[in-house]
Amino acid sequence: MKLSSKLLMISASTLLGFGSVAPAFTANAASVKTASRSYQNRQIKVNYRYAKNMVIKNKTGLSGKTTALFSRKANPTTGATGGYADLLVGLKGWGYKFTTTQKKRIASSLVINSKSTAADYANAIQGLKAVGLNPTKFKPAGAKKAVNLVSSLYRQSMSKQTPNVKSQVLLALTMSSTFKRPSNAKFSITSLAKSLVADQQSNNGWAYNNTAASVDSDTTSMAITALAHSKSSLSAVKSALSKGQAYLKANVTPSGAYGYVFNGKTVANANSTAEAIIALSSKQATVKYANGYFTTKQAASPLRAMLGYVNKTGSIKGATSQLIGVGQVNLATAAYRQALKGHSVYTIK
């Protein structure tokens, strides 16, 4: 999920067209193309294999210009390339078994220090938990002793954080029931959920910069996923979730995909669609729309549209970052399949 500015979101998604799609599909009574199980399995298999090989080879892509996925030299402030947490959580959701070598590489690469941001902590917690390491007893690269990343994140101020960061923090801190809030915490799960609700705009969506004019499906989907995972019983949270889903319903493109607005036009892409599918999969009442439809004017379901971006190699058509493209699509399919079984891809024992 995206933690940085709108510019990063656009750079990761720009020029992603609604690529040609395979002919195998089933059609409902409204003639909206849905992803048949066989089509899902075929596209998911190659995408999962690509994601898995990025971890095995420690590369951000398997062809063309690539860099190390986990490396303090390549990424001195974090030790990993942006988007790594989504990749790891998605693989975990599909049952991937991380090797001892991979765990050691990740643990020895991640950088957490006094300059680390709340986003850095959230990413690290999600990534470490996904691969089977303990974020509450983690020894960062160059540190002399282990630290509790969960407690450290709770001591970060949330007052000036963006909705994207708040969403990622909320997801990270609710991944496990073993994560405990320290006595000197600057916020709670409840207060963070309330703060995220307060960021919702008049058109029912959320924006990276908290302005109605900049509301987008990516940020909105992230907020929906985080609030749903918080399992808050607050009426304000329930209302915000309902309104957020209404935003997704109103902003699906005719292709069935989702996108961001650029120069007055919505640019549909795999990443935005993946975010929406994750959000739709966060509640049992809405998961049906991931491979269904909000309106009969849709050409395809969001899942069918998203899987149409998957190349034969498993990479994502037009993605400027295969790490973000492959990682988010793989995470979305894992979230969808987990939701069908009544589970959340973000709940890890």
C-alpha positions as a LaTeX table, in Angstrom:
\begin{tabular}{lrrr}
\hline
Residue & $x$ (\AA) & $y$ (\AA) & $z$ (\AA) \\
\hline
Met1 & 0.00 & 0.00 & 0.00 \\
Lys2 & 1.12 & 3.46 & $-0.80$ \\
Leu3 & 2.67 & 5.46 & 2.01 \\
Ser4 & 4.13 & 8.45 & 0.23 \\
Ser5 & 2.90 & 11.40 & $-1.76$ \\
Lys6 & 0.52 & 11.49 & $-4.68$ \\
Leu7 & 3.55 & 11.89 & $-6.93$ \\
Leu8 & 4.86 & 8.46 & $-5.94$ \\
Met9 & 1.44 & 6.94 & $-6.49$ \\
Ile10 & 1.28 & 8.42 & $-9.98$ \\
Ser11 & 4.83 & 7.39 & $-10.86$ \\
Ala12 & 4.00 & 3.82 & $-9.90$ \\
Ser13 & 0.85 & 3.77 & $-11.99$ \\
Thr14 & 1.32 & 6.21 & $-14.89$ \\
Leu15 & 0.68 & 4.90 & $-18.39$ \\
Leu16 & $-0.96$ & 1.71 & $-17.15$ \\
Gly17 & $-3.56$ & 1.12 & $-19.79$ \\
Phe18 & $-6.39$ & $-1.38$ & $-19.61$ \\
Gly19 & $-4.41$ & $-4.05$ & $-21.44$ \\
Ser20 & $-5.82$ & $-6.80$ & $-23.58$ \\
Val21 & $-7.45$ & $-9.54$ & $-21.59$ \\
Ala22 & $-7.72$ & $-13.26$ & $-22.11$ \\
Pro23 & $-10.98$ & $-14.52$ & $-23.59$ \\
Ala24 & $-11.79$ & $-16.98$ & $-20.80$ \\
Phe25 & $-14.55$ & $-15.60$ & $-18.61$ \\
Thr26 & $-17.99$ & $-16.27$ & $-17.29$ \\
Ala27 & $-20.82$ & $-13.79$ & $-17.68$ \\
Asn28 & $-23.60$ & $-13.02$ & $-15.25$ \\
Ala29 & $-27.12$ & $-12.05$ & $-16.24$ \\
Ala30 & $-26.05$ & $-8.44$ & $-16.66$ \\
Ser31 & $-23.31$ & $-9.47$ & $-19.13$ \\
Val32 & $-20.58$ & $-8.16$ & $-16.86$ \\
Lys33 & $-17.46$ & $-10.24$ & $-17.37$ \\
Thr34 & $-16.33$ & $-11.99$ & $-14.21$ \\
Ala35 & $-13.15$ & $-13.97$ & $-13.60$ \\
Ser36 & $-13.84$ & $-17.68$ & $-13.84$ \\
Arg37 & $-12.03$ & $-19.87$ & $-11.35$ \\
Ser38 & $-9.82$ & $-21.33$ & $-14.05$ \\
Tyr39 & $-8.89$ & $-17.85$ & $-15.33$ \\
Gln40 & $-8.18$ & $-16.69$ & $-11.79$ \\
Asn41 & $-5.96$ & $-19.68$ & $-11.10$ \\
Arg42 & $-3.99$ & $-19.22$ & $-14.32$ \\
Gln43 & $-3.33$ & $-15.52$ & $-13.83$ \\
Ile44 & $-2.74$ & $-15.81$ & $-10.08$ \\
Lys45 & $-0.26$ & $-18.66$ & $-10.57$ \\
Val46 & 2.07 & $-16.71$ & $-12.84$ \\
Asn47 & 1.78 & $-13.53$ & $-10.77$ \\
Tyr48 & 2.52 & $-15.43$ & $-7.55$ \\
Arg49 & 5.53 & $-17.11$ & $-9.17$ \\
Tyr50 & 6.91 & $-13.73$ & $-10.23$ \\
Ala51 & 6.41 & $-12.33$ & $-6.71$ \\
Lys52 & 8.06 & $-15.36$ & $-5.14$ \\
Asn53 & 11.07 & $-15.16$ & $-7.45$ \\
Met54 & 11.63 & $-11.50$ & $-6.57$ \\
Val55 & 12.17 & $-12.56$ & $-2.95$ \\
Ile56 & 14.26 & $-15.58$ & $-3.92$ \\
Lys57 & 16.51 & $-13.50$ & $-6.20$ \\
Asn58 & 16.32 & $-10.39$ & $-3.98$ \\
Lys59 & 15.40 & $-8.26$ & $-6.99$ \\
Thr60 & 12.74 & $-5.60$ & $-7.57$ \\
Gly61 & 12.04 & $-7.09$ & $-11.01$ \\
Leu62 & 13.07 & $-10.09$ & $-13.06$ \\
Ser63 & 14.01 & $-8.32$ & $-16.30$ \\
Gly64 & 15.28 & $-4.96$ & $-17.44$ \\
Lys65 & 16.64 & $-2.45$ & $-14.96$ \\
Thr66 & 16.36 & $-3.85$ & $-11.44$ \\
Thr67 & 17.86 & $-3.17$ & $-8.04$ \\
Ala68 & 18.24 & $-5.14$ & $-4.83$ \\
Leu69 & 14.99 & $-5.65$ & $-2.95$ \\
Phe70 & 16.67 & $-5.76$ & 0.48 \\
Ser71 & 19.93 & $-3.84$ & 0.71 \\
Arg72 & 21.26 & $-1.13$ & 3.01 \\
Lys73 & 23.55 & 0.01 & 0.22 \\
Ala74 & 20.72 & 0.46 & $-2.27$ \\
Asn75 & 18.33 & 1.92 & 0.33 \\
Pro76 & 20.43 & 3.39 & 3.17 \\
Thr77 & 17.52 & 4.96 & 5.08 \\
Thr78 & 15.24 & 1.92 & 5.16 \\
Gly79 & 17.23 & $-1.08$ & 3.97 \\
Ala80 & 14.51 & $-2.09$ & 1.51 \\
Thr81 & 12.80 & $-0.78$ & $-1.62$ \\
Gly82 & 9.40 & 0.86 & $-1.16$ \\
Gly83 & 6.58 & $-1.61$ & $-1.63$ \\
Tyr84 & 8.33 & $-4.54$ & 0.06 \\
Ala85 & 5.72 & $-4.91$ & 2.82 \\
Asp86 & 2.88 & $-5.49$ & 0.36 \\
Leu87 & 4.97 & $-8.10$ & $-1.42$ \\
Leu88 & 5.72 & $-10.01$ & 1.79 \\
Val89 & 2.18 & $-9.83$ & 3.20 \\
Gly90 & 0.75 & $-11.04$ & $-0.10$ \\
Leu91 & 3.14 & $-13.99$ & $-0.25$ \\
Lys92 & 2.28 & $-14.88$ & 3.33 \\
Gly93 & $-1.40$ & $-14.73$ & 2.41 \\
Trp94 & $-0.77$ & $-17.35$ & $-0.23$ \\
Gly95 & 1.06 & $-19.58$ & 2.24 \\
Tyr96 & 4.60 & $-18.99$ & 1.03 \\
Lys97 & 7.25 & $-20.42$ & 3.37 \\
Phe98 & 10.08 & $-17.94$ & 3.80 \\
Thr99 & 13.46 & $-19.63$ & 4.12 \\
Thr100 & 15.95 & $-19.03$ & 6.92 \\
Thr101 & 18.26 & $-17.32$ & 4.44 \\
Gln102 & 15.51 & $-14.96$ & 3.31 \\
Lys103 & 14.56 & $-14.12$ & 6.90 \\
Lys104 & 18.18 & $-13.38$ & 7.78 \\
Arg105 & 18.58 & $-11.18$ & 4.70 \\
Ile106 & 15.49 & $-9.16$ & 5.60 \\
Ala107 & 16.42 & $-8.86$ & 9.28 \\
Ser108 & 19.98 & $-7.78$ & 8.53 \\
Ser109 & 18.91 & $-5.25$ & 5.91 \\
Leu110 & 16.03 & $-3.31$ & 7.49 \\
Val111 & 17.12 & 0.00 & 9.00 \\
Ile112 & 15.28 & 1.42 & 12.01 \\
Asn113 & 16.79 & 4.33 & 13.93 \\
Ser114 & 16.01 & 7.75 & 15.38 \\
Lys115 & 15.33 & 9.10 & 11.88 \\
Ser116 & 12.78 & 6.42 & 10.99 \\
Thr117 & 9.26 & 7.63 & 10.26 \\
Ala118 & 5.94 & 6.17 & 11.33 \\
Ala119 & 5.64 & 4.79 & 7.81 \\
Asp120 & 9.04 & 3.08 & 8.17 \\
Tyr121 & 7.91 & 1.43 & 11.41 \\
Ala122 & 4.59 & 0.32 & 9.91 \\
Asn123 & 6.29 & $-1.20$ & 6.88 \\
Ala124 & 8.84 & $-3.01$ & 9.02 \\
Ile125 & 6.19 & $-4.42$ & 11.37 \\
Gln126 & 4.08 & $-5.70$ & 8.49 \\
Gly127 & 7.06 & $-7.18$ & 6.66 \\
Leu128 & 8.63 & $-8.84$ & 9.69 \\
Lys129 & 5.33 & $-10.29$ & 10.87 \\
Ala130 & 4.65 & $-11.66$ & 7.39 \\
Val131 & 7.93 & $-13.57$ & 7.16 \\
Gly132 & 7.63 & $-14.98$ & 10.68 \\
Leu133 & 9.92 & $-12.66$ & 12.64 \\
Asn134 & 8.90 & $-10.89$ & 15.84 \\
Pro135 & 8.57 & $-7.08$ & 15.49 \\
Thr136 & 8.46 & $-6.72$ & 19.28 \\
Lys137 & 11.94 & $-8.23$ & 19.61 \\
Phe138 & 13.76 & $-7.04$ & 16.55 \\
Lys139 & 17.42 & $-6.11$ & 16.29 \\
Pro140 & 17.73 & $-3.52$ & 13.48 \\
Ala141 & 20.76 & $-3.35$ & 11.24 \\
Gly142 & 23.66 & $-1.79$ & 13.16 \\
Ala143 & 21.86 & $-1.85$ & 16.52 \\
Lys144 & 23.43 & $-3.36$ & 19.64 \\
Lys145 & 20.22 & $-4.67$ & 21.13 \\
Ala146 & 16.72 & $-5.67$ & 20.13 \\
Val147 & 13.89 & $-3.14$ & 20.18 \\
Asn148 & 10.09 & $-3.34$ & 20.29 \\
Leu149 & 8.95 & $-1.79$ & 17.01 \\
Val150 & 5.31 & $-1.89$ & 18.08 \\
Ser151 & 6.01 & 0.17 & 21.21 \\
Ser152 & 8.22 & 2.51 & 19.19 \\
Leu153 & 5.46 & 3.07 & 16.65 \\
Tyr154 & 2.94 & 3.80 & 19.40 \\
Arg155 & 5.29 & 6.58 & 20.58 \\
Gln156 & 5.19 & 8.29 & 17.18 \\
Ser157 & 2.88 & 11.29 & 16.84 \\
Met158 & $-0.09$ & 10.80 & 14.51 \\
Ser159 & $-1.34$ & 14.40 & 14.61 \\
Lys160 & 0.25 & 15.48 & 11.31 \\
Gln161 & 0.34 & 12.16 & 9.48 \\
Thr162 & $-1.39$ & 11.69 & 6.12 \\
Pro163 & $-4.41$ & 9.38 & 5.76 \\
Asn164 & $-2.13$ & 6.93 & 3.91 \\
Val165 & 0.27 & 6.68 & 6.82 \\
Lys166 & $-2.53$ & 6.49 & 9.39 \\
Ser167 & $-4.03$ & 3.61 & 7.44 \\
Gln168 & $-0.76$ & 1.70 & 7.28 \\
Val169 & $-0.08$ & 2.27 & 10.98 \\
Leu170 & $-3.58$ & 1.08 & 11.88 \\
Leu171 & $-3.10$ & $-2.07$ & 9.79 \\
Ala172 & 0.33 & $-2.77$ & 11.26 \\
Leu173 & $-0.76$ & $-2.43$ & 14.88 \\
Thr174 & $-3.82$ & $-4.65$ & 14.41 \\
Met175 & $-2.02$ & $-7.52$ & 12.66 \\
Ser176 & $-1.69$ & $-9.51$ & 15.87 \\
Ser177 & $-3.52$ & $-9.70$ & 19.19 \\
Thr178 & $-0.11$ & $-10.01$ & 20.86 \\
Phe179 & 0.79 & $-6.42$ & 19.98 \\
Lys180 & 0.39 & $-4.39$ & 23.16 \\
Arg181 & 0.03 & $-0.64$ & 23.58 \\
Pro182 & 2.69 & 0.79 & 25.96 \\
Ser183 & 1.75 & 3.07 & 28.85 \\
Asn184 & 3.52 & 6.05 & 27.24 \\
Ala185 & 1.76 & 5.68 & 23.88 \\
Lys186 & 0.79 & 8.88 & 22.05 \\
Phe187 & $-2.36$ & 7.34 & 20.61 \\
Ser188 & $-4.59$ & 4.28 & 20.72 \\
Ile189 & $-6.24$ & 2.15 & 18.04 \\
Thr190 & $-9.52$ & 3.91 & 18.84 \\
Ser191 & $-8.11$ & 7.42 & 18.64 \\
Leu192 & $-6.28$ & 6.60 & 15.40 \\
Ala193 & $-9.46$ & 5.21 & 13.86 \\
Lys194 & $-11.33$ & 8.38 & 14.91 \\
Ser195 & $-8.60$ & 10.53 & 13.38 \\
Leu196 & $-8.82$ & 8.62 & 10.10 \\
Val197 & $-12.60$ & 8.98 & 10.09 \\
Ala198 & $-12.18$ & 12.73 & 10.58 \\
Asp199 & $-10.06$ & 12.84 & 7.41 \\
Gln200 & $-12.96$ & 11.59 & 5.26 \\
Gln201 & $-14.06$ & 14.24 & 2.78 \\
Ser202 & $-17.55$ & 15.47 & 1.88 \\
Asn203 & $-17.62$ & 13.25 & $-1.24$ \\
Asn204 & $-17.15$ & 10.14 & 0.95 \\
Gly205 & $-13.54$ & 9.51 & $-0.02$ \\
Trp206 & $-10.10$ & 10.16 & 1.41 \\
Ala207 & $-7.24$ & 12.16 & $-0.10$ \\
Tyr208 & $-3.47$ & 11.95 & 0.32 \\
Asn209 & $-3.44$ & 15.67 & 1.20 \\
Asn210 & $-6.81$ & 15.93 & 2.97 \\
Thr211 & $-8.56$ & 18.00 & 0.33 \\
Ala212 & $-11.83$ & 17.06 & $-1.39$ \\
Ala213 & $-10.39$ & 17.95 & $-4.78$ \\
Ser214 & $-7.68$ & 15.30 & $-4.40$ \\
Val215 & $-9.80$ & 12.39 & $-3.21$ \\
Asp216 & $-8.82$ & 9.17 & $-4.98$ \\
Ser217 & $-9.73$ & 5.50 & $-4.92$ \\
Asp218 & $-6.27$ & 4.42 & $-3.73$ \\
Thr219 & $-6.28$ & 6.45 & $-0.52$ \\
Thr220 & $-9.97$ & 5.70 & 0.01 \\
Ser221 & $-9.40$ & 1.97 & $-0.37$ \\
Met222 & $-6.52$ & 2.05 & 2.09 \\
Ala223 & $-8.65$ & 3.86 & 4.67 \\
Ile224 & $-11.51$ & 1.40 & 4.22 \\
Thr225 & $-9.19$ & $-1.58$ & 4.66 \\
Ala226 & $-7.59$ & $-0.12$ & 7.79 \\
Leu227 & $-10.85$ & 0.92 & 9.44 \\
Ala228 & $-12.43$ & $-2.45$ & 8.70 \\
His229 & $-9.43$ & $-4.28$ & 10.16 \\
Ser230 & $-9.57$ & $-2.18$ & 13.31 \\
Lys231 & $-12.86$ & $-3.95$ & 14.10 \\
Ser232 & $-14.04$ & $-0.78$ & 15.78 \\
Ser233 & $-17.62$ & $-0.79$ & 17.06 \\
Leu234 & $-17.84$ & 3.00 & 16.93 \\
Ser235 & $-20.84$ & 4.22 & 14.98 \\
Ala236 & $-18.65$ & 6.85 & 13.34 \\
Val237 & $-16.35$ & 4.15 & 11.96 \\
Lys238 & $-19.25$ & 2.08 & 10.66 \\
Ser239 & $-20.71$ & 5.15 & 8.98 \\
Ala240 & $-17.36$ & 6.06 & 7.43 \\
Leu241 & $-16.98$ & 2.55 & 6.04 \\
Ser242 & $-20.44$ & 2.67 & 4.50 \\
Lys243 & $-19.71$ & 6.04 & 2.90 \\
Gly244 & $-16.30$ & 4.84 & 1.69 \\
Gln245 & $-17.85$ & 1.85 & $-0.03$ \\
Ala246 & $-20.35$ & 4.22 & $-1.64$ \\
Tyr247 & $-17.40$ & 6.16 & $-3.04$ \\
Leu248 & $-15.92$ & 2.99 & $-4.57$ \\
Lys249 & $-19.30$ & 2.13 & $-6.08$ \\
Ala250 & $-19.58$ & 5.57 & $-7.65$ \\
Asn251 & $-16.05$ & 5.65 & $-9.01$ \\
Val252 & $-15.56$ & 2.30 & $-10.71$ \\
Thr253 & $-14.63$ & 2.93 & $-14.35$ \\
Pro254 & $-16.59$ & 1.48 & $-17.29$ \\
Ser255 & $-13.86$ & $-1.16$ & $-17.69$ \\
Gly256 & $-14.47$ & $-2.39$ & $-14.15$ \\
Ala257 & $-11.04$ & $-1.19$ & $-13.04$ \\
Tyr258 & $-10.13$ & 1.71 & $-10.75$ \\
Gly259 & $-7.71$ & 4.56 & $-11.30$ \\
Tyr260 & $-6.56$ & 8.04 & $-10.38$ \\
Val261 & $-7.59$ & 11.34 & $-11.94$ \\
Phe262 & $-4.92$ & 13.01 & $-14.06$ \\
Asn263 & $-5.60$ & 16.13 & $-16.14$ \\
Gly264 & $-9.30$ & 15.65 & $-15.55$ \\
Lys265 & $-9.39$ & 12.04 & $-16.73$ \\
Thr266 & $-9.42$ & 8.80 & $-14.76$ \\
Val267 & $-6.44$ & 6.61 & $-15.61$ \\
Ala268 & $-7.42$ & 3.03 & $-14.83$ \\
Asn269 & $-4.57$ & 0.80 & $-13.68$ \\
Ala270 & $-3.75$ & $-2.46$ & $-11.94$ \\
Asn271 & $-2.53$ & $-0.88$ & $-8.69$ \\
Ser272 & $-5.62$ & 1.21 & $-8.02$ \\
Thr273 & $-7.81$ & $-1.77$ & $-8.85$ \\
Ala274 & $-5.79$ & $-3.97$ & $-6.50$ \\
Glu275 & $-6.28$ & $-1.47$ & $-3.67$ \\
Ala276 & $-10.03$ & $-1.47$ & $-4.29$ \\
Ile277 & $-10.20$ & $-5.27$ & $-4.30$ \\
Ile278 & $-8.35$ & $-5.36$ & $-0.97$ \\
Ala279 & $-10.88$ & $-2.88$ & 0.43 \\
Leu280 & $-13.84$ & $-4.82$ & $-0.93$ \\
Ser281 & $-12.36$ & $-7.96$ & 0.61 \\
Ser282 & $-12.14$ & $-6.36$ & 4.04 \\
Lys283 & $-15.83$ & $-7.04$ & 4.78 \\
Gln284 & $-17.96$ & $-10.12$ & 4.09 \\
Ala285 & $-20.78$ & $-7.85$ & 2.94 \\
Thr286 & $-18.68$ & $-6.36$ & 0.12 \\
Val287 & $-16.33$ & $-9.13$ & $-1.02$ \\
Lys288 & $-18.96$ & $-10.22$ & $-3.57$ \\
Tyr289 & $-18.33$ & $-7.00$ & $-5.49$ \\
Ala290 & $-14.66$ & $-7.87$ & $-6.07$ \\
Asn291 & $-15.71$ & $-10.40$ & $-8.70$ \\
Gly292 & $-19.15$ & $-8.93$ & $-9.21$ \\
Tyr293 & $-20.44$ & $-5.52$ & $-10.17$ \\
Phe294 & $-21.80$ & $-2.28$ & $-8.77$ \\
Thr295 & $-23.46$ & $-1.29$ & $-12.02$ \\
Thr296 & $-24.49$ & $-3.13$ & $-15.17$ \\
Lys297 & $-22.53$ & $-0.52$ & $-17.12$ \\
Gln298 & $-19.28$ & $-2.19$ & $-15.99$ \\
Ala299 & $-17.61$ & $-4.25$ & $-18.72$ \\
Ala300 & $-16.03$ & $-6.52$ & $-16.11$ \\
Ser301 & $-15.67$ & $-7.13$ & $-12.41$ \\
Pro302 & $-12.73$ & $-5.43$ & $-10.66$ \\
Leu303 & $-11.02$ & $-8.82$ & $-10.25$ \\
Arg304 & $-11.44$ & $-9.65$ & $-13.93$ \\
Ala305 & $-10.18$ & $-6.21$ & $-14.90$ \\
Met306 & $-7.14$ & $-6.41$ & $-12.61$ \\
Leu307 & $-6.12$ & $-9.88$ & $-13.76$ \\
Gly308 & $-6.24$ & $-8.60$ & $-17.33$ \\
Tyr309 & $-3.10$ & $-6.59$ & $-16.55$ \\
Val310 & $-1.11$ & $-9.72$ & $-15.68$ \\
Asn311 & 1.34 & $-10.71$ & $-18.42$ \\
Lys312 & 2.18 & $-14.32$ & $-19.27$ \\
Thr313 & 5.37 & $-13.91$ & $-17.24$ \\
Gly314 & 3.41 & $-12.74$ & $-14.18$ \\
Ser315 & 4.60 & $-9.16$ & $-14.46$ \\
Ile316 & 2.15 & $-6.25$ & $-14.74$ \\
Lys317 & 1.48 & $-4.51$ & $-18.03$ \\
Gly318 & 2.98 & $-1.03$ & $-18.19$ \\
Ala319 & 4.02 & $-0.90$ & $-14.52$ \\
Thr320 & 6.90 & 1.48 & $-13.92$ \\
Ser321 & 7.68 & $-0.53$ & $-10.78$ \\
Gln322 & 7.20 & $-4.29$ & $-10.98$ \\
Leu323 & 7.75 & $-4.50$ & $-7.23$ \\
Ile324 & 4.70 & $-2.32$ & $-6.57$ \\
Gly325 & 2.68 & $-3.70$ & $-9.48$ \\
Val326 & 3.31 & $-7.38$ & $-8.85$ \\
Gly327 & 3.27 & $-6.99$ & $-5.07$ \\
Gln328 & $-0.09$ & $-5.24$ & $-4.91$ \\
Val329 & $-1.82$ & $-7.50$ & $-7.42$ \\
Asn330 & $-0.56$ & $-10.57$ & $-5.55$ \\
Leu331 & $-1.71$ & $-9.04$ & $-2.25$ \\
Ala332 & $-5.14$ & $-8.29$ & $-3.73$ \\
Thr333 & $-5.69$ & $-11.85$ & $-4.93$ \\
Ala334 & $-4.55$ & $-13.22$ & $-1.57$ \\
Ala335 & $-6.89$ & $-10.81$ & 0.25 \\
Tyr336 & $-9.79$ & $-11.87$ & $-1.97$ \\
Arg337 & $-9.22$ & $-15.61$ & $-1.54$ \\
Gln338 & $-8.72$ & $-15.20$ & 2.23 \\
Ala339 & $-11.94$ & $-13.19$ & 2.45 \\
Leu340 & $-13.88$ & $-15.97$ & 0.74 \\
Lys341 & $-12.84$ & $-18.17$ & 3.66 \\
Gly342 & $-13.78$ & $-15.50$ & 6.21 \\
His343 & $-10.21$ & $-14.47$ & 6.98 \\
Ser344 & $-8.15$ & $-11.29$ & 6.63 \\
Val345 & $-4.79$ & $-11.32$ & 4.88 \\
Tyr346 & $-3.63$ & $-8.79$ & 7.50 \\
Thr347 & $-4.34$ & $-11.02$ & 10.50 \\
Ile348 & $-1.23$ & $-13.11$ & 11.15 \\
Lys349 & $-0.69$ & $-15.29$ & 14.19 \\
\hline
\end{tabular}
